[in-house]
């Protein structure tokens, strides 16, 4: 218990991590300074408040499931991703690990939680997913939409090859053939990079 208290004292002043404890009555029994700073909003402290006051309504059920798992799996850390009110009508996304707290008779007394803000990470991940989707779309367009008219042009050039062309038309044919082959190589290179 000494290490738990030392660790909790260390984390209580953290600027990055939030630490809280919730009793069996669903009320905060411990709240770190950083948690209060970020989520108490107009209250002086969240201590004694119901845990749900900081949550997106849909995430209350997530907490109920995680809390049940904490008591069914003593000693294990149970993860949960939760949205918390940001005080501006929106939400931040937080990642938590939770662990059941038991008394000396091994009866549940509450849940201890440590969490941190992952909003920027989730936003960056969304940007990356959107960029990957755009790259996939570009790759599809290059390999299917652009390639079809290019294949038609190459086919027409092949037809011209079998025709009796004058010197000027032959020169234009050769130039057109060279440009089509260069464009075909560029499209192949871009398609290969998009895969």
N, C-alpha and C positions, 0 to 999 in steps of 0.2 A: 504494500500500500504506500510505502514511503516513496518509491519510484514514481508511482502514479501521481501522487501529490506534487512531487518535484516537476514532473513533466507537465502537469496541468498548470502549475504556477508559471513555468516557462512559456507555455502557449497562451496563457491568459493575456499577455501583452503583445502577442504577435500582431503584425500588421497584415499578414497574409492569411493566416488560418483563423477559423472560427471554432470555438469549443463551447458546447452546451451540454446540459444534462436535463433530462425530462423525467419527471416522476410518474408513478403509476396513475396519477390523476390527470395526466396529459398536460401538466403545467411545468414551466421551466423551473428547475431547482438550482441551476447554475447557468450563468451567461457570461462569456468572456467580454472584455472591453470592446474588442473589435466587432463582435457580433452585435452588441448594443449600438455601436457607432454606425453600423451599416443598416440595421434593421429595426431598431427601436423607433425610428422616425420621430414622432412628436412626444413619445413617452420618455421618461428619464431612464427606464430600464424595462427589459422584458421579464425580469425575474417575477415569478408568480403568475404570469400570463399564460393562457392556453397556447400550446405550440403552433396551432393553426393560424394565428394572427399574422404570421410572416409569409405564409405559403399561398401559392396559386391554389385555388379550390380543387383542381383536378389532382394535385399532388398529395392531398391529405390521405387518399387511399394508398398511395405509394409508401407513405410513412407507416401506415397501419400494417401493411404487408411486411415491410422491413423490420418493424418493431416485433412482430410475431416471430420472424426468423431469428431475431436476436435472442429471444427467450427459448426457442427450440434448439438453438445451436450455441450454447454458452461458450464463451472464449473465442468465438469466431467474429471477425469483422464483417459486417454486412454492408455492401455498397448501395448507394441510392443517389440519383441525380434529381435535384429539386429546383423548382423555380421559386424565387423569393421576391416579394414586393420591393421595388427600387425607390419608392417614395415619389415617383413622377408619373404614376399610372401604368408603368411597365414592370418588367420582371428582369432579374438577372438569373443566370443559371449557375447553380452550385453543385459541387460533387462532395458527397459525404461518405464517411465510414462510421458505422454505428456498432456499439457493443452493449450487451445487456449488463446491468449492474445487479449483483445479487448480495444479499446479506449473509451473515455467518451461518444461518440455517438453510442457505441455498434457495431462499425465496426471492423472487424478482422485486427490485426496488425502483428500477427505472432504466433509462438508456443513456449512455454517454456517447456523444457524437463529435467528430472533428470534420470540418469541411473547409472548402475554399471556393473562390469565384472562378468559374471556367467560361464565363460569357465570351471573352475575347477568343479563347481557344475554339469554342463552338462556332463563333462568327468566322474565324479563319478557316475552319474546316468546311463551312458552308460555301465560302468563296472558292476554295480549292475544288469542291465538288461541282460548283457551277462552271468553273474554268475547264475542268475535265469533260463535263458534258458538252461545252462549246467546242472543245478540241475534237471530241468524238463526232459531233455534227459536221465540223469542217472536214474531217477525214472522210466521212461518208459522202459529203458533197463532192470532194475531190475524186474519190475513187469510183463514184457512180454517176453523179450528175455531170461533172466536167468531162469525164472519160468518154461518155457516149458521143457527144459531138466531135471530140477529138478523134475517136475511132472512125467516125463517118468521114472526117477530113482525110485521114490516112487512107481510107478505102477509096476516096475520090482521087487521091494522088496516085494510088496503084492503078486505077483505071486510066489515068492520063499517061502512065508509064507505057502502057500497051498501045497507045495511039501514036500516030506519026505526027510529031510536032516540029514546027519550024524552030530555027535557032533561038529566037527571042522567047518563044513559048517554052522551049526546053530549058532555057536559063531560069525562067520564072518557076517552072516545075521543080527544078533542082533546089532552088531557094526555098520554095514552099515545103518541099520534102524535108530539107534540113531543119527548118523552123519547127515543123510538126514533130520531128524526132526529138529535138531539144525540149519542146514543151512536154512531150510524153515522159522524158526522163525527169523533168522537174516535178511533174505530178506524181510519178513513182516515188521519188525521194520524199516529198511531203507526206504522201500516204504512209510510207514506211515509218516516218518519224511520229505520225499521229497514232500509230498502233501501239 
